[in-house]
Structure formats: C-alpha cells, structure tokens
C-alpha cells in the first residue's frame, strides 16, 4: 500500500524544474501513506513520477518505487496489492527476468506482455501509472471495485494525478473553487460520486476504468463492469451447488489476502462478516491469527461478548482495545485533519485504524463488503417492501401527499419526512426509491439550503437509471442484486471505501477486503433472490460456512458505534461545528440564513435535524476552510 503522484505532458523543456518542484510537493503531502521510502523519477522531459512506499511485499530496498525496468526504460508507480502475483509470476518468468519478489514488478511485466488485457488477470486492489518508454504513453488504471483511489486534473502545466486530492492541491496548479454540481451531490449524499470531486477541475478515475495518454490524445475506457460480468455467471444452480461455489470463492479470497511480509491481523467486531473472515483465516493457516476489537465502555453498546466468543472459538491472539467516549472525542479533530475529501462519515475508521497500527499491525483484513454482497443492510428489505407496495402509485397523488404530510407531522423526525417524500413521488420502482433512501438532505431541504444546487440533477438517480435500464446488463439481475449494484456503485464505492482508504492510510495501515474479491462478488450477484434470502438476511453467507459461525453470532442484534455525537456537537465540538458552518455559509449558492436556522433547530432538539445531517455540513465547511476552497 502506498501513494502515487505524477505529471504528464510537461509543455516545455524549461518547465521541467518547476514541474519537478511541484511533484516533490505533491509527493511530500502524502508521506503518511508511505513512511518507509520515498522516490521521484524526473529524468524524462515529458513525464515525471513520484511514490511513497508502505512496504508490504518484498520489503527490500530494490522494490522501492518508482520502479524502473532498466532493459526497456519502462517505469511504474503502484498503489495497492495484486494478490495473485505469485501465480502470474510463474506465467511470465519465461519471458521476463525478475529482479525482486514484489508484486509491483509482476504488474510491470504483465503490462509489458499483455497490455491492458493484463488488468483482467489481476486479483486485487490497485491504482497505478505505467510509463511505456517505447510507445511514449502513460497508462493510469483503477481496480474493479474502486478500492484504491486515483485523482487527476488537467492544468496548463500538464495533467497531474495522485492518490489524494490534497496532493493535487499541493502542486499549486489548481484553482481552488468548488464544483456546483458536486456541491449538490454532496448535500444529497454526504459524498461526491466519480468522476467529479468537490473541486472544480479535479476528477476521480471511476472504478474499473483506465486512462491512456499519448501525445495530445487522451482515451478513457471502462475495462470491467459488474453487471455485465455478473450476466456471464450461471444463475440456474441448485442451492447446495451455489453454496459450495460461494464457500470456495470465500476461502480463496481470504487465502490470497493473507499474503504479506509484514505483521497481519483482522478487525473483529463479533458480527457475521468479521467473524467469517477470522474463521476462514484460521482455516488457511497453522499460525495463530491476530485479531483486534475496539470496544467502548458504554455497556449497552459493548460488542466484546461476541468478539471474545469468536476469538476463543478460533484461538486467536486477541487484542481488546477498550476506549471511553472521551478517547474517541479527543481524536475527532485529528480525524477531520486526516480527511482527504469531505465525507459525512469516517471518524470511526480513523480511531480503529489508529489503535490497530499502535499494536504493531501493518495489514488488517476487514469485513467491509459483506452487507453489500449478501443483502445485509435494512435498505434491501425496505426496497423489496416498497416494490411490493407499488400499487400505491394508483392512489391519487394528492391523497398520497396528504397521508405523507399527516404521518410526517405526527412523527416529526427525519425518517417520517423521507417516507412522506416517498409517498408523494410518482414511482415506487428501485431507480426512484433507492436514491431517496440514501439521501441526507431531501429536495425540499435543498431548495432552501442551496437553491441553485436543488436545480442540479440527482447523480445517484441518473447513474442507477442507466445501470438498470431495460437495455442494460443490470436489468436482468435478480432484484436484491440490483440493490447490491446500487449500494456498491454509490454508497460503498464513494463513502465506505473512500473513508476506509483515507482514514486507514492516515496511519499507514493497509486494509484488505476479502468480501470484495470479484469472483465472490459475481457469485453473490448471480444468485436468485429466493436462494439469497430464503428466511433471513445474509443467509446465503451463513449457510455457506455453517461450521464456522456459532448461532449466537448469526442471530445477535446488529450493532455498531453508537456514541453521544449530539451532546458533543452541542458542547465539546460546538466551536468546531460553528466554525465549519460559518465557512460554508460564505460559499456561493449556500444560504447563510438557512444554515443558521437548521443549526438553531438542532440546538433546540428538533428531531428532524439529526446530528448526522448537521455533521455532514460541518465536515464540508471544515474541509473547505482547511483547504481554502471558495
């Protein structure tokens, strides 16, 4: 795991010195991602590359980057891991003389041998830049699921790219203005969906895409599409056979992700997903597995009973990191400072990553992706129920609006307002109900909060309506798999994975996610609803590994970090909140009066304005202030 930077298309020879200085600033700004080594390659007049290394595979100095292949002059900077590098190395060693044991060199050799077709051979998480000296072209690429980020911007001094947005800002070449369309997206969904970012002119290469730059030509292409690939997986299988395939894919996914030359462990909450990962790790090795649980002293929300149970079952070297709420509170400012792109979530991952790194672990396996693949979130059940109630659309719209208004007036909370919006809509199909289910600020809120933003199209609706349109590959997917497609392509990809990357890498901790192995994801996506959910959510997962999970874990109540955010924001974090909101109030298009009204209502305990909605605004304002974005 590392951080990469680069500049392509340096306009003039006499601009090389300035470009090298900009690259050095960009690379220095991501030092936290790679504390083990730093490298700059500035010997070419057309392209320059930078790298910060967190040594995981072959930790020797000869594997440092930028990695140069002396016989050809080709160069690569690589972030992430290709887990099946050993198998690929065996295929390639007849035509390539390897000098290291690293996966980076294998990736370079594969690209030389197979071109972009090599991407389909990689099993892993990655973002890289590969310079072909002979072709005078550079190839940028991201992994299938979008686990590793890659940002870029066209500037008068050349195209610049990096693993982090703030690294691009460090170049000094970016006009620090927000993107109005991205602002609307963020206010709706507490994130910005690729290819946009919150900064005008700065883009994110979408998951499963590559970009080729040669001379004046730029080509961007999708090299992997989840719905299209899922269409090629056999669906009409007996359930026992499907369970065998799920089990096999899970075992292989975990086994591959245990390849490491540095200390490795696993997050263990005692829930289904993390417990499954730990059980499969135990099956894959004779060595004792290290597990880490962060628990809080508030007994009502303490998960240690289940994590201890699982740790004992699999005889792990268990580390229980016990914190009080105030320990978490004290790290909130640091978590905000670590944020590379604004997001309404993330501090939880920051705290867990800090505690795990402190215990000497450099690589941790996580259960992220289990809910998305195996229909574990409440949104799956809600979406199915709404589909079954689509007959409500036959009621007069005025009547539905009236019912919703009465319901909202009675409940007076955020959930009832969202239900009222659903009832007042024209459609009850997934492409209309899903975008609303994940929305933070509703359209009625946006019209007051940021009137111009309210006129911008809903990015999630546009994306999803294309992905499951009648002529698309997603149209034929089982219904629950369509919800998975929506979750993975929006909330998971642009909130959970982005937060996991920026918050774990703030501590130079690599997080691996076996549930997002593409073979496993495709098997789950191809599974019919009646096999995935015969009785209870995630039963496809639990039935595939019945020997690993005790009943107490399978049927335990779902929990998470439940901390006194509302009290903190009204007291300990009040100054931080008001500072962020004040800056946001000065941004063009944002209503200062409405922000003041919302903040006042929150302070008075109005249930319609939950702490999570206010925190979304605070984070945005704080991030824009810290990075001087106008």
Beta strands, then each sheet from edge to edge (+ up, - down):
strand 1: 2-8
strand 2: 37-41
strand 3: 47-53
strand 4: 67-69
strand 5: 74-82
strand 6: 124-132
strand 7: 137-142
strand 8: 151-155
strand 9: 158-162
strand 10: 202-204
strand 11: 209-214
strand 12: 217-222
strand 13: 264-267
strand 14: 290-296
strand 15: 317-323
strand 16: 363-365
strand 17: 510-512
sheet 1: 2+ 3- 1+ 9- 8+ 10-
sheet 2: 4+ 5- 6+ 7- 11+ 12-
sheet 3: 15+ 14+ 13+ 16+ 17+
end
